[in-house]
Amino acid sequence: MPPRTCALCNDARAILKRPKTGQQICKDCFFYVFETEVHNTITEACLFKRGDRVAIGASGGKDSTVLAHVMKTLNERYDYGLELFLLSIDEGITGYRDDSLETVKRNQQQYDMPLKILSYDELYGWTMDAIVSQVGKKNNCTFCGVFRRQALDRGAAILNVDHIVTGHNADDIAETVLMNIMRGDIARLGRCTSICTQGEDTIKRSKPFKYAYEKEIVMYAYFKKLDYFSTECIYSPDAYRGHARVFLKDLEAARPSAIIDIIHSGEAFEIKEDIKATQKLQQTCKRCGYMSSNELCKACTLLEGLERGMARAAVTDRARKKLDAEGPAPENLRQIPLFKLPANLQGCLNADTGVR
């Protein structure tokens, strides 16, 4: 049987089958359609405006490495007029993050972008290695997720950027929809499919890879011969997300469109007004100034639990009562530095956005 020709250019030999569409296409056409789909996602959602300073969340993994490469490519090809930075968070995981950060440092040279690395130890006085030694591997992802989200905002504030982009892909978002359904988390289910989020006290962040399949990101990195770190976090095998991931992969094997279908289903969910009325309003943490739905933000609560030797009691709101029962926090308790938005964002959070 003669080799198939590319379904798009009808000229070159097809060397891959797109997981997303099933088309058999050549390498160059794959690069073009992948990049064009990301460009369409960016322009249709009006993610940027000319002159924006944009921090790319960089872990050294395939998603963030491909994101950095594609953002640089599209910024030059379509003249977005963006100033791009790399922002990395060092969680303090020996044998994992220290190695992946070496990849990020090489990416800095390859893509000629300024790099900022902010560590948990610097910000919270704790590394993930130290946290896991206290709480074990069952709830460690709760600490890491909360601490990383705030660390990204704080790193972005240091860089004085307008916008953070992350490498969350279609698989990640579909997994999150499934997780929120399984947990009955109405509040997060109502916003987890949003391509762009911004609160009154946070920096705008978005997901240009919202509709990009993980398999296609891997293929892009492979055929482009990009330099990325491929080892999974040593503390993640027991994470709850893993169960949603296995379920999603089974669905994808039976129906490749399942990933996008789940995202579209999540986008169609509407929360009833009477349910919205019961949800907590956003406020400012009285201790560190970061956004929160309680007097103390989750990061401050978790840090207090660690500092008082009661880390497990800080994981859930119900368990928090046990922490409160021990009495007020000591005056010399380690605290997270006060959070302040970059000066260029203060007073202009409702400004119109769009690539121009």
N, C-alpha and C positions, 0 to 999 in steps of 0.2 A: 504493500500500500504506500503510495507516494506521500511525503510529508505534507501536512496541511499548510495552507497559506494563511496569513493573518486576516482575521475577520474584519478588521478595520481598514488597513491599507491595501489589502489584496495583493501584496507584493512580497514582503519579507516572509520568512518561515515562522510559523507560530511555534513558540517554545514554552508557553505557559497557558494555563486555563484559569481565568479569573474566578476566585471563589465567590465573588459577589454576584456575577452575572452569568458565569458559565461560558463566556466567550473565550475562544482560543485565539490568542494574539501574540504579536512579536514583542520583544523587549522594549523597543523605542515607543511603540504605541501604548504599552502598559505605563511607562513613565509619564507619557503625555496625559492619558486619561486620568491617572491617579492624581497628578498635580492639578489638572483642570477641575476635577471634582472638588478638591480642597479649596481652590480659588472660588468656585461657585458657592461653596458653603460660606466662605468669608464674605463675599460681596452680597449675597442674598440676605444674610443676617446683619449686614452693615457693622461688622465687628470693629473696624478701625477708622480713624480719620488721619489725614496727612499730618505728619509732625508728631504722631504719637510715639512715646517711648515705651517699648514693649519688652517685658521680661519673659523669657522662655524657661519654664520650669525644667531643669536639666538634671536627670539622674544618671545618665550614661547608658541607660537601657535603650532598647530598640525604638520605643515610641517617642521618647524625647529627642533621641538622636535624629530620627527621620523628621520629626517636627522642626528641629533647628535647620536641617538641610532644606526642607521644603519652604519654610518661612523665608530663608535667605534667597532661595531661587525665585519665589513669587514676588518678593519685595523688589527684586531687580528686574524681573520680567515685566511686571505690570506697574512698576513705579508707584508702589503704595506710599513711599515717602516715610517709612517707619525707621526708627532708631532701635536696633535690636540688641538685647543683652541676654546672657545666660545667668540663671539663678539656680544654685544648687543648695540643698539642705543636707547637712551631715548629721545623720541620726546617731552616729556613734555605734555602728555595728561592725565589730572587728571581723575581717575576712570577707566582708561583703561591701559595705559602703566605702571603706578606704580604697578598695580596688576599683570600684566603679567611678570614684571621683578622679582617678588617674585617667580614665577614659574621657571624662568631661574636660579635663585640662588639655587633653589632646584635641578635643573638639573645638576648644577655644582657639587654638592655633589654626586648625583646619578651616574654621568658618570666620575667623578674624572678628570675634565678638568679645566685648568686655565680660568678665566672669566675676560673680560674687558668690562666695561660699559662706553660709551661716550655719553654725552648729547648735545642736540641742544643748551641749555642754555650755556653750557661750551664753545661750539665751535662758535656759532653765536650770543649769547647774547639774543636769543629769544626762547620761547617755542611755541609749536603748539597752545596751549590755547591762548597765546597772539597774535599769527598770525591770528587765526580765529576771534578774537575780532576785528581785523582791516579789514580783507578781506572777512569775512563771509564764508559760507560753499561751495560756488560755485567753487572757484579756489584753495581751500586750499590744495587739493591733489597735485597740481603742485608744491607748495612750499615744501611739505613734501617729495615728490619723489626726487626732485633735492637735497635737503639738506641731505636726508638719503643716497643717493648714494655716495656723497662726504664724509659723515661722516664714512661710512663703509671703504672707502679707507684710511682715516686718522686714524681710529682705528686700521686697519691692519698694517699701518706704525708704529704705536706706539708699537704693538706687534712684529714687525719685522718679519712678516710672508711672505711667498712666494706666497700664494694662498688664495682666499676667495671662499667658497662654500655657495650657498644659496638654500633655499627650494623651489624654483620655480618648479612647477609641469607641467604636460602635459596640464592640463586645463588652467593654467596661460599663457602658451606660445601660445596655440590656441586662447585664448582671445586677446592676444597682436597682433597676425596676423590679426584677424578680425578688431581690433581697427585701425591698421595702414592702412588697406584697406579702411575703412570707412572715415578716415581722409585724405587719399591720401598722406600719409607720406612715400614717396619712400625710403628715407635714412634709416629710422628705419625698414621698411619692409625688406630691404636687409640684415639686420643683426639680427633681433629679434629672429630667430630660431637657432642661433649659440649656441652650448652647452658651448663654452668657448670664452671669450673675453679678450683682453688685448691691450691697446694702448701703445704708447711710454712713457706715463707719468702716467700710472695706474698699479695697481697690478692685476695680472691674477685672473679672477673669473669665476666660472663654475656652471653648474646646473646638478648635478648627477640624479635628479628626472625628467629630461626632458621628459622621456617617461612613467612616473608613473602617473596613474590616481588619481585625488584628492579623489575619493570614496575609492580607495584601500589604500591610506595613512590613511584615517579616520579609515578604518577597521583594519589596522595594529596597529594603536595607541590604538584602543578599545580592541582588543584581547590580545595585549601585556600589557594592563593596564598601559600605559605610563602616566606620569604626565604632562598634558599640559593645557593651558589656551584657552578657546573656545569662548570667547566673541569677536564680530567684533568691529572694530574701530568705535567710536561714530561719527566720522566726515566723514565716507566713504559712507553712504547711497546715497548721491547725486553724487557720482563719475561717470564719463563717462564710466569707465570700467564695471559698473554694467549692462549697457544696452547690452554690448557684452556678459557678463556672462549669462544673461537671454536667449539671442538668442542661445548661445552654448548649454545650458541645454536642450532647446527645440530640437535642432539637435541631441543631444546625446540620448534623449528619443526615437527618431525615428530610429536612427542609431548609436549604441554605438561606432562604429569605427570612427565616425565623428571627434573626437578629434585628433586622430593620423593622420587621412587623411588630416586635415587642417595643421598640423605641416609639413607633408611631402610636401604638396603643397607650404607652405612657404619656405621650403628648396630648392624647384625647381625653385623659382623665380630667375631670373638673371636680373641685372640692365644693360641697354644698356650703352656702353662706352660714348656716347655723353651726356647721363644723368649724369653719374659719373663725367664728366668733369665740370658740373655746380655746383657740390656740394662743400661746403666749406671745406678747408683743416684744419686738426687739428693743433692747436697751443697751446701756454701756456698763461694762463691768466696773464695779466701784473700786476694784483693786488695781487693774492694769489698763483700763480704758478701752479694751477690745469689745467688739459687739457680743451681746449675750442675751439669752431669754430669761436669765435669772440675775440676782444681784451679783453673783460671781460667775465668770465665764467658765466653760468646761476645763480649759487649760489651767486656770488658777485652782479650781477644785481638785483636779488630778494632782497638781504639784503640791498642794497642801496635804493631800493624803500621803504622798511619797515622803514629804518632809516630816510628817508626824508618825511615820511607820505604820500607816493604816491605808496603804494604797488601794487595797481591794474595796474598801468602804467608799471610795470616791468614784467608782465606775458608773453606778446608776443613781438616779435621783432618790430612790427608796433607800439605798444603802447610805446615801449622804446623811440621812437622819442619825445614823450610828456615829458618824464623824462629828456632827453637831452636838450629840449627847456627851461627847468627851470634853465639851467646854470650848470657849473661844480659842482661836488660833493664837499661838505665842507672838509677842510683838516682834521678836527677832526672826520670824519666819522668812525664809527666802522668798522673794517675790519677783514676778516677771516685770521687766522694765515697762514704763508707761508707753502705750501705743499712740502714735500720732500719724495721721495721714500725711503724705507728701504735700508740701505747700501748694504745688500746682493743682491739686485736686480739691483743696478746701474751698467750699463755696461754689463749686461748679459740677457737682455730682449729677445734676440733671441736664447737663449739656447734651446737645444733639450729637450723635455719632454716625459715622458712615465712611466708607472708603471713597475718597474724592480725588 
